Amino acid sequence: MEGMVLAFFVPALVFIGLVLPIWVVMHYKSKQSAQSALSDDERQDLSTLILQAEQMVSRINTLEAILDSETPGWRDRMQAENYIKTRTD
């Protein structure tokens, strides 16, 4: 009788002590990696945002080119104004 109890509890303790924690951790890691993948709607939103950012960069470059031609030295003045603002704040 004592041998049967020992034969049952030793594998049960090994399972609870080693296998079960590893199993639970791996389960939740796989759940997390499955949720971290982007859905189709999120991918479409991301590509739309990337396109808008590229358009904004193009517009900013155009505006800076216009400012460079119409107001030479505007960058130096902006840097000086920002420097003064940060020193007084």
N, CA and C atoms as an extended XYZ file, in Angstrom:
267
Properties=species:S:1:pos:R:3:atomname:S:1:resname:S:1:resid:I:1 pbc="F F F"
N         0.821       -1.187        0.000 N   MET     1
C         0.000        0.000        0.000 CA  MET     1
C         0.872        1.260        0.000 C   MET     1
N         1.905        1.212        0.812 N   GLU     2
C         2.792        2.366        0.897 CA  GLU     2
C         3.521        2.592       -0.428 C   GLU     2
N         3.844        1.526       -1.135 N   GLY     3
C         4.496        1.633       -2.434 CA  GLY     3
C         3.595        2.260       -3.479 C   GLY     3
N         2.286        2.002       -3.421 N   MET     4
C         1.330        2.599       -4.366 CA  MET     4
C         1.197        4.097       -4.144 C   MET     4
N         1.164        4.465       -2.876 N   VAL     5
C         1.054        5.891       -2.546 CA  VAL     5
C         2.296        6.621       -3.021 C   VAL     5
N         3.443        6.035       -2.781 N   LEU     6
C         4.694        6.636       -3.222 CA  LEU     6
C         4.773        6.698       -4.740 C   LEU     6
N         4.308        5.651       -5.409 N   ALA     7
C         4.316        5.613       -6.872 CA  ALA     7
C         3.369        6.662       -7.468 C   ALA     7
N         2.364        7.052       -6.732 N   PHE     8
C         1.432        8.078       -7.218 CA  PHE     8
C         1.938        9.483       -6.911 C   PHE     8
N         2.414        9.709       -5.697 N   PHE     9
C         2.779       11.059       -5.278 CA  PHE     9
C         4.088       11.561       -5.877 C   PHE     9
N         5.056       10.723       -6.103 N   VAL    10
C         6.332       11.180       -6.668 CA  VAL    10
C         6.130       11.737       -8.075 C   VAL    10
N         5.474       11.028       -8.995 N   PRO    11
C         5.240       11.639      -10.308 CA  PRO    11
C         4.346       12.871      -10.235 C   PRO    11
N         3.382       12.862       -9.324 N   ALA    12
C         2.508       14.028       -9.174 CA  ALA    12
C         3.310       15.240       -8.697 C   ALA    12
N         4.205       15.057       -7.756 N   LEU    13
C         5.034       16.166       -7.270 CA  LEU    13
C         5.990       16.662       -8.351 C   LEU    13
N         6.552       15.757       -9.118 N   VAL    14
C         7.434       16.167      -10.218 CA  VAL    14
C         6.643       16.966      -11.242 C   VAL    14
N         5.438       16.504      -11.543 N   PHE    15
C         4.594       17.219      -12.508 CA  PHE    15
C         4.258       18.618      -11.986 C   PHE    15
N         3.812       18.698      -10.742 N   ILE    16
C         3.424       19.994      -10.166 CA  ILE    16
C         4.639       20.896       -9.988 C   ILE    16
N         5.775       20.343       -9.642 N   GLY    17
C         6.965       21.157       -9.363 CA  GLY    17
C         7.725       21.602      -10.590 C   GLY    17
N         7.753       20.774      -11.629 N   LEU    18
C         8.560       21.101      -12.805 CA  LEU    18
C         7.730       21.320      -14.073 C   LEU    18
N         6.915       20.352      -14.397 N   VAL    19
C         6.226       20.380      -15.687 CA  VAL    19
C         5.155       21.458      -15.726 C   VAL    19
N         4.321       21.527      -14.710 N   LEU    20
C         3.208       22.473      -14.705 CA  LEU    20
C         3.660       23.936      -14.814 C   LEU    20
N         4.657       24.402      -14.039 N   PRO    21
C         5.078       25.804      -14.203 CA  PRO    21
C         5.625       26.104      -15.603 C   PRO    21
N         6.408       25.188      -16.146 N   ILE    22
C         6.937       25.400      -17.493 CA  ILE    22
C         5.798       25.426      -18.503 C   ILE    22
N         4.840       24.546      -18.334 N   TRP    23
C         3.689       24.473      -19.227 CA  TRP    23
C         2.889       25.775      -19.181 C   TRP    23
N         2.654       26.296      -17.985 N   VAL    24
C         1.878       27.536      -17.847 CA  VAL    24
C         2.628       28.706      -18.476 C   VAL    24
N         3.918       28.814      -18.213 N   VAL    25
C         4.707       29.915      -18.784 CA  VAL    25
C         4.709       29.843      -20.303 C   VAL    25
N         4.930       28.685      -20.858 N   MET    26
C         4.944       28.545      -22.318 CA  MET    26
C         3.566       28.831      -22.914 C   MET    26
N         2.511       28.459      -22.222 N   HIS    27
C         1.158       28.734      -22.707 CA  HIS    27
C         0.930       30.232      -22.834 C   HIS    27
N         1.260       30.984      -21.783 N   TYR    28
C         1.020       32.415      -21.818 CA  TYR    28
C         1.981       33.143      -22.756 C   TYR    28
N         3.180       32.624      -22.942 N   LYS    29
C         4.079       33.213      -23.944 CA  LYS    29
C         3.509       33.048      -25.345 C   LYS    29
N         2.947       31.885      -25.629 N   SER    30
C         2.364       31.676      -26.958 CA  SER    30
C         1.127       32.539      -27.145 C   SER    30
N         0.338       32.738      -26.099 N   LYS    31
C        -0.825       33.629      -26.180 CA  LYS    31
C        -0.378       35.060      -26.450 C   LYS    31
N         0.672       35.485      -25.779 N   GLN    32
C         1.161       36.848      -25.939 CA  GLN    32
C         1.696       37.066      -27.353 C   GLN    32
N         2.437       36.111      -27.872 N   SER    33
C         2.982       36.275      -29.222 CA  SER    33
C         1.871       36.239      -30.259 C   SER    33
N         0.814       35.498      -30.015 N   ALA    34
C        -0.309       35.471      -30.949 CA  ALA    34
C        -1.046       36.806      -30.942 C   ALA    34
N        -1.134       37.447      -29.788 N   GLN    35
C        -1.825       38.722      -29.705 CA  GLN    35
C        -0.970       39.878      -30.196 C   GLN    35
N         0.336       39.728      -30.194 N   SER    36
C         1.199       40.830      -30.598 CA  SER    36
C         1.267       40.997      -32.113 C   SER    36
N         0.814       40.016      -32.848 N   ALA    37
C         0.789       40.135      -34.308 CA  ALA    37
C        -0.280       41.146      -34.716 C   ALA    37
N        -0.008       41.912      -35.754 N   LEU    38
C        -0.946       42.930      -36.209 CA  LEU    38
C        -2.068       42.300      -37.031 C   LEU    38
N        -3.272       42.801      -36.809 N   SER    39
C        -4.394       42.345      -37.621 CA  SER    39
C        -4.350       43.056      -38.972 C   SER    39
N        -5.204       42.637      -39.881 N   ASP    40
C        -5.220       43.257      -41.210 CA  ASP    40
C        -5.602       44.731      -41.133 C   ASP    40
N        -6.562       45.065      -40.273 N   ASP    41
C        -6.960       46.465      -40.120 CA  ASP    41
C        -5.820       47.301      -39.546 C   ASP    41
N        -5.098       46.745      -38.587 N   GLU    42
C        -3.972       47.467      -38.002 CA  GLU    42
C        -2.850       47.657      -39.010 C   GLU    42
N        -2.621       46.657      -39.834 N   ARG    43
C        -1.595       46.810      -40.886 CA  ARG    43
C        -1.988       47.881      -41.884 C   ARG    43
N        -3.267       47.920      -42.242 N   GLN    44
C        -3.741       48.935      -43.182 CA  GLN    44
C        -3.623       50.322      -42.555 C   GLN    44
N        -3.997       50.457      -41.276 N   ASP    45
C        -3.847       51.740      -40.589 CA  ASP    45
C        -2.384       52.160      -40.524 C   ASP    45
N        -1.499       51.203      -40.249 N   LEU    46
C        -0.070       51.502      -40.178 CA  LEU    46
C         0.468       51.964      -41.525 C   LEU    46
N         0.065       51.299      -42.598 N   SER    47
C         0.549       51.720      -43.922 CA  SER    47
C        -0.008       53.094      -44.288 C   SER    47
N        -1.244       53.390      -43.870 N   THR    48
C        -1.810       54.719      -44.110 CA  THR    48
C        -1.022       55.778      -43.348 C   THR    48
N        -0.677       55.483      -42.102 N   LEU    49
C         0.109       56.436      -41.311 CA  LEU    49
C         1.500       56.646      -41.891 C   LEU    49
N         2.100       55.583      -42.394 N   ILE    50
C         3.423       55.714      -43.022 CA  ILE    50
C         3.338       56.595      -44.250 C   ILE    50
N         2.314       56.401      -45.060 N   LEU    51
C         2.121       57.225      -46.260 CA  LEU    51
C         1.908       58.684      -45.885 C   LEU    51
N         1.091       58.940      -44.853 N   GLN    52
C         0.873       60.315      -44.414 CA  GLN    52
C         2.152       60.949      -43.884 C   GLN    52
N         2.960       60.189      -43.178 N   ALA    53
C         4.229       60.717      -42.660 CA  ALA    53
C         5.168       61.071      -43.805 C   ALA    53
N         5.221       60.216      -44.829 N   GLU    54
C         6.073       60.519      -45.984 CA  GLU    54
C         5.593       61.770      -46.701 C   GLU    54
N         4.270       61.959      -46.801 N   GLN    55
C         3.732       63.166      -47.423 CA  GLN    55
C         4.077       64.403      -46.595 C   GLN    55
N         4.015       64.259      -45.265 N   MET    56
C         4.361       65.394      -44.404 CA  MET    56
C         5.828       65.763      -44.549 C   MET    56
N         6.703       64.771      -44.646 N   VAL    57
C         8.128       65.045      -44.837 CA  VAL    57
C         8.344       65.803      -46.143 C   VAL    57
N         7.653       65.373      -47.187 N   SER    58
C         7.764       66.059      -48.482 CA  SER    58
C         7.283       67.500      -48.374 C   SER    58
N         6.171       67.716      -47.687 N   ARG    59
C         5.643       69.078      -47.532 CA  ARG    59
C         6.585       69.943      -46.695 C   ARG    59
N         7.132       69.377      -45.635 N   ILE    60
C         8.061       70.140      -44.794 CA  ILE    60
C         9.303       70.522      -45.588 C   ILE    60
N         9.820       69.601      -46.391 N   ASN    61
C        10.985       69.923      -47.223 CA  ASN    61
C        10.651       71.029      -48.212 C   ASN    61
N         9.456       70.994      -48.792 N   THR    62
C         9.037       72.046      -49.717 CA  THR    62
C         8.942       73.382      -48.999 C   THR    62
N         8.316       73.404      -47.835 N   LEU    63
C         8.197       74.650      -47.070 CA  LEU    63
C         9.562       75.195      -46.658 C   LEU    63
N        10.466       74.314      -46.263 N   GLU    64
C        11.805       74.775      -45.901 CA  GLU    64
C        12.541       75.335      -47.112 C   GLU    64
N        12.340       74.734      -48.267 N   ALA    65
C        12.967       75.266      -49.486 CA  ALA    65
C        12.415       76.652      -49.809 C   ALA    65
N        11.111       76.844      -49.639 N   ILE    66
C        10.505       78.162      -49.878 CA  ILE    66
C        11.052       79.179      -48.884 C   ILE    66
N        11.138       78.790      -47.611 N   LEU    67
C        11.682       79.706      -46.605 CA  LEU    67
C        13.149       80.035      -46.876 C   LEU    67
N        13.916       79.039      -47.322 N   ASP    68
C        15.323       79.296      -47.641 CA  ASP    68
C        15.460       80.317      -48.758 C   ASP    68
N        14.586       80.252      -49.759 N   SER    69
C        14.700       81.186      -50.883 CA  SER    69
C        14.148       82.565      -50.533 C   SER    69
N        13.092       82.631      -49.739 N   GLU    70
C        12.474       83.920      -49.429 CA  GLU    70
C        13.060       84.594      -48.196 C   GLU    70
N        13.519       83.824      -47.229 N   THR    71
C        14.033       84.387      -45.981 CA  THR    71
C        15.337       83.694      -45.618 C   THR    71
N        16.432       84.130      -46.215 N   PRO    72
C        17.709       83.500      -45.871 CA  PRO    72
C        18.048       83.732      -44.390 C   PRO    72
N        18.623       82.734      -43.770 N   GLY    73
C        19.038       82.854      -42.380 CA  GLY    73
C        17.938       82.565      -41.376 C   GLY    73
N        16.784       82.086      -41.820 N   TRP    74
C        15.685       81.827      -40.885 CA  TRP    74
C        16.026       80.695      -39.912 C   TRP    74
N        16.833       79.758      -40.374 N   ARG    75
C        17.194       78.640      -39.492 CA  ARG    75
C        18.043       79.122      -38.305 C   ARG    75
N        18.980       80.022      -38.593 N   ASP    76
C        19.829       80.541      -37.525 CA  ASP    76
C        19.008       81.323      -36.500 C   ASP    76
N        18.042       82.108      -36.988 N   ARG    77
C        17.187       82.865      -36.073 CA  ARG    77
C        16.330       81.938      -35.232 C   ARG    77
N        15.818       80.880      -35.836 N   MET    78
C        14.987       79.924      -35.093 CA  MET    78
C        15.825       79.239      -34.005 C   MET    78
N        17.054       78.880      -34.347 N   GLN    79
C        17.911       78.230      -33.358 CA  GLN    79
C        18.232       79.202      -32.219 C   GLN    79
N        18.471       80.460      -32.560 N   ALA    80
C        18.768       81.461      -31.535 CA  ALA    80
C        17.552       81.685      -30.643 C   ALA    80
N        16.349       81.758      -31.231 N   GLU    81
C        15.129       81.958      -30.436 CA  GLU    81
C        14.871       80.759      -29.528 C   GLU    81
N        15.078       79.564      -30.035 N   ASN    82
C        14.889       78.371      -29.214 CA  ASN    82
C        15.909       78.318      -28.085 C   ASN    82
N        17.119       78.760      -28.373 N   TYR    83
C        18.159       78.775      -27.341 CA  TYR    83
C        17.779       79.761      -26.234 C   TYR    83
N        17.296       80.916      -26.625 N   ILE    84
C        16.904       81.933      -25.638 CA  ILE    84
C        15.724       81.423      -24.811 C   ILE    84
N        14.751       80.791      -25.441 N   LYS    85
C        13.581       80.269      -24.722 CA  LYS    85
C        13.991       79.204      -23.707 C   LYS    85
N        14.890       78.329      -24.090 N   THR    86
C        15.293       77.266      -23.163 CA  THR    86
C        16.132       77.819      -22.016 C   THR    86
N        16.862       78.878      -22.264 N   ARG    87
C        17.698       79.460      -21.201 CA  ARG    87
C        16.844       80.218      -20.190 C   ARG    87
N        15.719       80.827      -20.644 N   THR    88
C        14.889       81.620      -19.735 CA  THR    88
C        13.847       80.764      -19.021 C   THR    88
N        13.550       79.578      -19.514 N   ASP    89
C        12.519       78.719      -18.888 CA  ASP    89
C        13.018       78.027      -17.711 C   ASP    89
